Amino acid sequence: MKIPSFKDIKYLFTEKKYYLPFDFSNLFTYTEKKGLDAYTGWVYACVNARAEEVANIKLYLYQNGKEVENHPALDLLHNVNDYMSFYDLVNATQAYLDLTGDAFWALLKGQISGQIKEIQVLRPDWVTIISSDNSIVKYQYTNGSTILEFLPEDIIHFKTFNPVDQLRGMSVIEAARIAINTDNFSARWNENFFRNNAMPDFVMTIKGGVTEEDFERFKNEWKQKYSSADNAHKTAMLRLGENADIDIKDLTKVQRDIEFLEQRKYSRDEILAMFRVPKTIIGITEDVNYASAEASRMVFMQRTIKPLMQKFINTLNEFYLPLFDKSRGLEFDFEDPVPEDRAAKINEYVAGVDKWITRNEIREELGLPPVKGGDSLWNVLTATPIGSTTQLQEEEGKKIKSFDRFEEIGEKHNKALRLITDRYKDKIKRAVRKYFRNQEERIIDSFKRENKSINTKANLPFNLGEEAKLLINVVLPIFRELVETEGTQALAMLGISEEFKITPDVNKIIEKEGLKLASEVNKTTMNALKETMKEGMEKGEGVDKLAERISDVYKDISDRRAEMIAQTESTRFANEADILAWKEVGVERKIWYCALDERTCDDCMALHGVAVGIDSKFFNDDYGSGEQPPLHTDCRCSLVPG
């Protein structure tokens, strides 16, 4: 195998080659080369729009949860090679993915040090993947007569999903080839129309009195004087023999008669839809105002660019970073590219006013002058100055009698709580998903190492206590931060402008709830593993087959359960924070509030407005305390101080 040198690669990438437009009629049989050749017209506009935005990605590197600013993995990305920046690298990667479904990074190593020195982006249509039994043996890169071969560990392969090929991606070009063909045919027809080649304006028949020499002279003069766009619509003057008879049949058609423009617009819109690029992004302003343009950009960044960035980051985390840290302690994340939602910002002001932000602070952010009294936080419960409190004197466990003020306060607080839980839900989900991934590796490695016959009790390498501790270590820092943030908001709701601190007593409560969660999660996982292992043993399956069963369990649970845990526990700990904060300042009662809309269930609705003591239960629950929401998975209920 020939290992490529720096000189080999640089020659391949600095050699200039130019290609003429290809014959679009062959695009129905797709190849990656034709995907690259389709980089014209609307395809060019769409690919550029997507690649340029993805190339603006802002990366952050974390090691065991802490941000790292200096690391060889970052240095390499910001010193790609002699002629590419990080922006160029990502731009080329995304463009190749769109055009061919594949992008390849060749990692060139020093001859002596063996360290990665630079990254080169390979042309996908020149890359051949040599595989055996669905495993990649090597990558072969062919440029004319020059062939280079790369080991699998020297290539980072980015690819899109392909339902018919596990090793190569499927491009947008391949999926949209009919729409692209139609547009390209229309463009060529239009060009030829103006070159007088799409269709003649008329047919001229000459009868009698014309020698072969006269006929050839006539054709040459006609072509010279009257063909091409520059000579369109000139009056023709003819010289023929005495007895020549000319018959002219008009074939002229106006382009609008074949709805040519509408066809091109239809093809354009279909291509844009396949690339998920709004018209305003590529400069088409028909039927557009400022509001719709802003909305289109937000949708583009949310539904197109952010997922592309996430896919890019996932590939780096899975295949690039392990080259620098085999312990998988490194992880890339990126700054959310979605612009601020103005409506959401206003909702945040509405939810936060007189809780954690004053009227004048809001006015300052909006560029408005301050107003008298706007620097104070007011008690939203009673519209009285800060520090005054009221108690709702109602019977324990019964619905309150007056709902007017309760509904107003409850709605505001519920929205504010949801803003915070949504923020921490994503953090919890990422942490739990990573924990499941690492747990899967631990269990499989331990199982294969023991290499014994498995029964449902003794030999399953799953230590419930140790696994619970590992999960607690992952989620407790997030829970503490969530409780501190929501607790501060709960105090601000009462007009108390102090931060809620995690005291030793509060920390014990968080740890107790965290341990309960970690134990329940791992019991569920362990039972699922035991069940599938028992089934496999009864079928007489060997070690490798049983290991596959373990992987199948984690494939089923990692995303689904991580989402469910994040949703439920963010709500549980946020409401727990409210109770802890209110108890600290002497609040004696709490009232159940549920979001009143078509999604509200009957069980939650039955608790709406029920008041109990601050330490009392609303319901009995085998897992939760019953003292606060959630009542069930996806519960959106919250509490109001009484």
Secondary structure, DSSP 8 states (H G I E B T S, - for coil): -----HHHHHHHHHS--------GGGGGS--HHHHHHT-SHHHHHHHHHHHHHHTT--EEEEETTEEES--HHHHHHHS--SS--HHHHHHHHHHHHHHHSEEEEEEEE-TTT--EEEEEEE-GGGEEEEEETTEEEEEEEEETTEEEEE-GGGEEEEE---TT-SSS---HHHHTHHHHHHHHHHHHHHHHHHTT-SS-SEEEEEESS--HHHHHHHHHHHHHHH-SGGGTT--------TT-EEEEEE----GGGGTHHHHHHHHHHHHHHHHT--GGGGT--TT--HHHHHHHHHHHIIIIIHHHHHHHHHHIIIIIGGGT-TT--EEEEE---S---HHHHHHHHHHHBTTTB-HHHHHHHTT----TTTTS--BTTTTB-TT--------TTSB-S--HHHHHHHHHHHHHHHHHHHHHHHHHHHHHHHHHHHHHHHHHHHHHHH-----SSSS----HHHHHHHHHHHHHHHHHHHHHHHHHHHHHHTT--------HHHHHHHHHHHHHHHHHHHHHHHHHHHHHHHHHHHTT--HHHHHHHHHHHHHHHHHHHHHHHHHHHHHHHHHHHHHHHHHHTT--EEEEE---STT--HHHHHHTTBEEETT--SS--SSS-SSSS-SSTT---EEEE-
